[in-house]
Every structure is written in structure tokens, then in C-alpha cells.
Amino acid sequence: MEITNQTVCLVTGASSGIGRALALRLAEQGARVAIVARREEQLRTVAGEIEARGGRALALPCDVTSREEFEGAVERTIGHFGRLDLLVNNAGRGNFAFIEDTPEEQIESIFRVNVFSLWYGTAPAIRQMRRQGSGHIINIASMAGKIGFPANAAYVAAKHATVGFTRALRTELAGTGIEATVVCPAGVTTDWALATEGGPIVELFGYESARGAEIARERGAEPPPGLPLLSPGEIAEAIIGVIAEPQPELYTHPGSEQMARRYELDQKEFERAYEPFHLANREGYEKLKG
């Protein structure tokens, strides 16, 4: 899809992080951008930034976990701009708990924001895109949608569901002219690890990294290479690329696709290599949760 001043986009989770960066990048290309998030004041600020960069903005304060609100936001976008070319389901949140400690309300909350919302926004978007005969739906998952990680199983399961949802969506869109892509970022410099349900998980990540490398060396093993930490702007730029040249899955970080393939080819060997970090994660979790 070529982004022009006639292109209409809707981006969720647009008040910060990847969503904000992508909305601004779309605006730089002249797109008309509807932005959705719960934090109205921050949303209004982003709308102002979009206008300053040459785009047209529509700020829609909305809780994507409410079907009525999210469907309403999609319909308001179509009513305001007359069409919808791109839907980016970016809103999401992680959790911090081992499986045995995860309360039911946390499981439900994580699935509502990361998974249930996909149905709420995509269904009305598809109806409009079918009328147009074109469109693109992009769902932001994570490397957690490809690989298992400890201490946030609800999030890992939800992002695996995001990958599955997008794969099923593509089969239903065959022959319609509508594209669907799932994006799988690794670490990004946002406040994600500070806003996880169950408390901030960022300290555990730091402990796991240092202690995991130490355990690996104690075992006489070389720690496996990690993935670089990228900025929201770098992720947004990668997404702009997949809008121009659609593909089913987008890996944003150097080395991340190869990591996912290794996991798929030999999960047992992959887990063996990363076991020092999994052990360090458990050790750190017990210290932090005490």
C-alpha cells in the first residue's frame, strides 16, 4: 500500500511507545490518522504532533477491551474520514507472575487487552475494507508469541494467540484484496516492563541477564547471543516497510527471525541453551516476590 494524503489509518495504543511513533511516522507521509488510547490528555498531545507533521488527526479516547467502545471508534473513524485503509492493533500489556501465582483476574485482563480486542476492532474494519476492496490489518504481537518465556505466561499465551488470530485471519481474507500481518518485536525502549500487571518486571529482566550469564559460565558454556534493544521509532520504520510491501509476519530485530526458527526446529535444544537464564529468572523471581 502506498501511503498518501488520502490514506486513512487507525492506530491503537497510540498515546506512547510504538503506537505513538507509528502514528507520527504515518503523519509524516501525509496520512489521516485516527489514534486510540485510554489516556485522553496524552492522546490529545499526540494529535497535536500529528497535525504539526502535516497529517490529519482524530483523537478517540477508548478502552479497546470494551467491544462497544472499540467498534464505536472504528465507526467514528470511517464516519469522519469516509474510509479505512489501515488498522494497527497495537494496544497491549504484559504481566509479571509465575503460572501458579497468576490470579484469574490477571489472566482475563491480559487476554482482554491483547486478544479479545483483536476481534472488537478487526470485525468492523473488515466490513469497511471489503466494501472498498482493499485494506491492511496489522497486529502487534511479540517474540513472546513465538518463544516461551518465564514469569509472564499470560502475556506469552496471549501473544501466541495474536499470531494464531492473524494466521486464521489471512485465510479468511483470501481473494478480498485485504492484507493481514503480525509483527513480532523483541525488546523495545518503552515503559512496557514498568507497566506489567503484577508489578514491574524490569528488575527481574536485569537480574536474569546478569545471573544467567554467570550460571552459563559456571557450566563452562558460552551464553547465547541476545537481541538488541530497539527504539519505538525503529519499530515504526519497520512497520512502514511492511505496509509498502506486505508480508504475513514481520520480525523487527536483527537475529530474531533466526532465533524463532531455531526454537521451532529444535525446541528442546533451544531450551537447553537458555536454561541458565531460565534458572536465573526463577531465582530472581523468588527473591523479588519473597
C-alpha positions as CSV (number, residue, x, y, z in Angstrom):
1,M,0.0,0.0,0.0
2,E,1.3,3.4,-0.9
3,I,0.6,5.9,1.9
4,T,-0.8,9.2,0.6
5,N,-2.8,12.1,1.9
6,Q,-5.9,10.0,1.2
7,T,-4.8,7.1,3.3
8,V,-6.8,6.6,6.5
9,C,-5.2,4.8,9.4
10,L,-6.3,3.8,12.9
11,V,-3.7,3.0,15.5
12,T,-4.5,1.7,19.0
13,G,-2.2,2.2,22.0
14,A,-1.2,5.5,20.3
15,S,-0.5,7.6,23.3
16,S,3.1,6.3,23.8
17,G,5.7,3.8,22.6
18,I,5.3,2.0,19.3
19,G,1.8,3.3,18.7
20,R,2.8,6.9,19.0
21,A,5.9,6.5,16.9
22,L,4.0,4.8,14.1
23,A,1.2,7.4,14.2
24,L,3.8,10.2,13.8
25,R,5.6,8.3,11.0
26,L,2.3,7.8,9.1
27,A,1.6,11.5,9.6
28,E,4.9,12.5,8.0
29,Q,3.7,10.8,4.9
30,G,0.5,12.8,4.9
31,A,-1.8,10.1,6.2
32,R,-5.1,10.8,8.0
33,V,-4.6,9.1,11.4
34,A,-7.2,8.1,14.0
35,I,-5.5,7.4,17.3
36,V,-6.9,5.4,20.1
37,A,-5.9,5.0,23.7
38,R,-7.3,5.4,27.2
39,R,-5.1,8.3,28.3
40,E,-7.0,11.3,26.8
41,E,-4.6,14.0,27.7
42,Q,-1.6,12.2,26.1
43,L,-3.7,11.3,23.1
44,R,-4.5,15.0,22.5
45,T,-0.8,15.7,22.7
46,V,0.0,13.1,20.0
47,A,-2.9,14.5,17.9
48,G,-1.2,17.9,18.0
49,E,2.1,16.4,17.0
50,I,0.4,14.6,14.0
51,E,-1.1,17.9,12.8
52,A,2.3,19.6,13.2
53,R,3.9,17.0,10.9
54,G,1.4,17.5,8.1
55,G,-1.1,14.8,8.9
56,R,-4.7,15.0,9.9
57,A,-5.6,13.5,13.3
58,L,-8.7,12.2,15.0
59,A,-8.2,11.5,18.7
60,L,-10.5,8.8,20.1
61,P,-10.2,8.1,23.8
62,C,-11.3,4.5,24.0
63,D,-10.8,1.3,26.1
64,V,-10.2,-1.4,23.5
65,T,-11.2,-4.1,26.0
66,S,-14.8,-2.8,25.5
67,R,-16.4,-4.1,22.3
68,E,-18.9,-1.3,22.2
69,E,-16.2,1.4,22.6
70,F,-13.7,-0.1,20.1
71,E,-16.3,-0.8,17.5
72,G,-17.6,2.7,18.0
73,A,-14.1,4.1,17.5
74,V,-13.7,2.3,14.2
75,E,-17.2,3.5,13.0
76,R,-16.3,7.1,14.1
77,T,-13.1,6.9,12.1
78,I,-15.0,5.7,9.0
79,G,-17.7,8.4,9.5
80,H,-15.1,11.1,9.9
81,F,-12.8,10.3,7.1
82,G,-15.0,8.2,4.8
83,R,-12.9,5.1,4.6
84,L,-10.4,3.0,6.5
85,D,-7.2,1.7,4.8
86,L,-5.0,0.5,7.7
87,L,-5.9,-0.8,11.2
88,V,-3.0,-1.3,13.6
89,N,-3.9,-3.3,16.7
90,N,-1.0,-2.2,18.9
91,A,-2.6,-1.8,22.3
92,G,-1.3,-4.4,24.8
93,R,0.1,-5.0,28.2
94,G,2.2,-7.7,29.9
95,N,2.1,-9.4,33.3
96,F,4.6,-10.5,36.0
97,A,3.8,-13.8,37.7
98,F,4.7,-17.4,37.6
99,I,1.8,-19.6,36.5
100,E,1.0,-20.8,40.0
101,D,0.8,-17.2,41.3
102,T,-1.3,-15.7,38.4
103,P,-4.7,-14.6,39.7
104,E,-7.7,-15.3,37.5
105,E,-8.5,-11.6,37.1
106,Q,-5.0,-11.0,35.7
107,I,-5.4,-13.8,33.1
108,E,-8.7,-12.3,32.0
109,S,-7.3,-8.8,31.9
110,I,-4.2,-9.7,29.8
111,F,-6.4,-11.7,27.3
112,R,-8.9,-8.9,27.1
113,V,-6.4,-6.2,26.1
114,N,-4.1,-8.4,23.9
115,V,-6.5,-10.9,22.3
116,F,-10.2,-10.1,22.7
117,S,-9.6,-6.6,21.4
118,L,-8.4,-8.1,18.1
119,W,-12.0,-9.2,17.4
120,Y,-13.5,-6.0,18.6
121,G,-11.6,-3.8,16.2
122,T,-10.9,-6.1,13.3
123,A,-14.5,-7.2,12.7
124,P,-15.9,-3.7,11.8
125,A,-12.7,-2.8,10.0
126,I,-13.1,-5.8,7.7
127,R,-16.6,-4.9,6.8
128,Q,-15.5,-1.5,5.6
129,M,-12.4,-2.8,3.8
130,R,-14.5,-5.4,2.0
131,R,-16.7,-2.6,0.7
132,Q,-13.5,-0.8,-0.5
133,G,-11.9,-4.0,-1.9
134,S,-8.6,-3.1,-0.1
135,G,-7.0,-2.6,3.3
136,H,-4.4,-3.9,5.7
137,I,-4.7,-5.1,9.2
138,I,-1.5,-5.2,11.3
139,N,-1.5,-6.9,14.7
140,I,1.4,-6.3,17.1
141,A,2.5,-9.5,18.8
142,S,6.0,-10.1,20.2
143,M,8.8,-12.6,20.2
144,A,6.7,-13.9,23.2
145,G,4.3,-15.0,20.5
146,K,6.9,-17.3,19.1
147,I,9.0,-18.4,22.1
148,G,8.2,-19.3,25.7
149,F,9.5,-17.1,28.5
150,P,9.1,-17.5,32.3
151,A,7.3,-15.2,34.7
152,N,4.8,-13.8,32.2
153,A,2.9,-16.8,30.9
154,A,-0.4,-15.0,30.5
155,Y,1.3,-12.5,28.1
156,V,3.2,-15.2,26.3
157,A,0.0,-17.2,25.8
158,A,-1.9,-14.0,24.6
159,K,0.8,-13.2,22.1
160,H,0.8,-16.7,20.8
161,A,-2.9,-16.2,20.3
162,T,-2.2,-13.0,18.4
163,V,-0.1,-14.9,16.0
164,G,-2.8,-17.6,15.6
165,F,-5.5,-15.0,15.1
166,T,-3.6,-13.3,12.3
167,R,-2.9,-16.6,10.6
168,A,-6.6,-17.5,10.7
169,L,-7.5,-14.0,9.5
170,R,-5.3,-14.3,6.5
171,T,-7.2,-17.5,5.4
172,E,-10.5,-15.7,5.7
173,L,-9.2,-12.7,3.7
174,A,-8.1,-14.8,0.7
175,G,-9.1,-13.1,-2.5
176,T,-10.5,-10.0,-0.9
177,G,-7.6,-7.6,-1.6
178,I,-7.2,-7.1,2.2
179,E,-3.8,-7.9,3.7
180,A,-3.0,-9.1,7.3
181,T,0.4,-9.0,9.1
182,V,1.6,-10.0,12.5
183,V,4.6,-8.1,13.9
184,C,6.9,-9.8,16.4
185,P,9.2,-7.3,18.1
186,A,11.8,-8.2,20.8
187,G,12.9,-5.7,23.4
188,V,11.9,-2.0,22.8
189,T,12.7,1.0,24.8
190,T,9.2,1.7,26.1
191,D,7.7,1.6,29.6
192,W,6.2,-1.9,28.9
193,A,8.4,-3.6,31.6
194,L,7.4,-0.9,34.1
195,A,3.6,-1.2,33.5
196,T,3.2,-5.0,33.7
197,E,0.3,-6.3,35.8
198,G,1.5,-7.9,39.0
199,G,4.2,-5.2,39.3
200,P,7.2,-4.0,37.2
201,I,9.1,-6.9,35.6
202,V,12.1,-4.8,34.6
203,E,14.2,-5.6,37.6
204,L,13.8,-9.3,37.0
205,F,15.0,-8.9,33.4
206,G,18.1,-7.2,34.7
207,Y,18.7,-10.0,37.2
208,E,18.1,-12.7,34.7
209,S,20.6,-11.3,32.2
210,A,23.5,-10.9,34.6
211,R,22.9,-14.0,36.7
212,G,22.1,-16.2,33.6
213,A,25.4,-15.3,32.0
214,E,27.1,-16.2,35.3
215,I,25.4,-19.6,35.5
216,A,26.3,-20.4,31.9
217,R,30.0,-19.6,32.6
218,E,29.9,-21.7,35.7
219,R,28.7,-24.6,33.5
220,G,31.6,-23.9,31.0
221,A,29.1,-22.7,28.4
222,E,29.1,-19.5,26.3
223,P,25.9,-17.5,26.9
224,P,23.8,-17.5,23.7
225,P,23.7,-14.1,21.9
226,G,21.0,-11.8,22.9
227,L,18.9,-9.5,20.7
228,P,19.5,-5.7,20.5
229,L,17.1,-3.3,22.2
230,L,15.5,-1.0,19.6
231,S,13.6,2.2,19.9
232,P,9.9,2.7,19.1
233,G,10.9,4.7,16.0
234,E,12.9,1.8,14.6
235,I,9.9,-0.5,15.1
236,A,7.7,2.1,13.4
237,E,10.1,2.3,10.5
238,A,10.0,-1.5,10.0
239,I,6.2,-1.4,10.0
240,I,6.2,1.3,7.4
241,G,8.2,-1.1,5.3
242,V,5.7,-3.9,5.6
243,I,2.8,-1.6,4.8
244,A,4.6,-0.8,1.5
245,E,5.4,-4.4,0.8
246,P,3.0,-6.7,2.8
247,Q,4.1,-10.0,4.2
248,P,2.5,-12.4,6.7
249,E,5.0,-11.9,9.5
250,L,7.4,-9.2,10.4
251,Y,10.5,-9.7,12.6
252,T,11.8,-6.3,13.6
253,H,15.0,-7.1,15.3
254,P,18.2,-8.4,13.7
255,G,18.6,-12.1,14.5
256,S,15.1,-12.5,15.9
257,E,13.7,-14.5,12.9
258,Q,16.7,-16.9,13.1
259,M,16.0,-17.3,16.8
260,A,12.4,-18.1,16.2
261,R,13.4,-20.7,13.6
262,R,15.9,-22.3,15.9
263,Y,13.1,-22.7,18.5
264,E,10.7,-24.2,16.0
265,L,13.3,-26.6,14.6
266,D,14.6,-28.0,18.0
267,Q,12.8,-26.6,21.0
268,K,14.5,-29.0,23.4
269,E,18.0,-27.9,22.3
270,F,16.9,-24.2,22.4
271,E,15.7,-24.6,26.0
272,R,18.9,-26.4,26.9
273,A,21.0,-23.4,25.7
274,Y,18.8,-20.9,27.5
275,E,18.4,-23.0,30.7
276,P,20.9,-20.8,32.7
277,F,18.7,-17.8,32.1
278,H,15.5,-19.7,33.0
279,L,17.1,-20.8,36.2
280,A,18.3,-17.2,36.9
281,N,14.8,-16.0,36.2
282,R,13.3,-18.3,38.8
283,E,16.0,-17.4,41.3
284,G,15.3,-13.7,40.8
285,Y,11.6,-14.1,40.9
286,E,11.8,-15.8,44.3
287,K,14.0,-13.0,45.6
288,L,11.7,-10.3,44.3
289,K,8.4,-11.9,45.2
290,G,9.9,-13.1,48.5
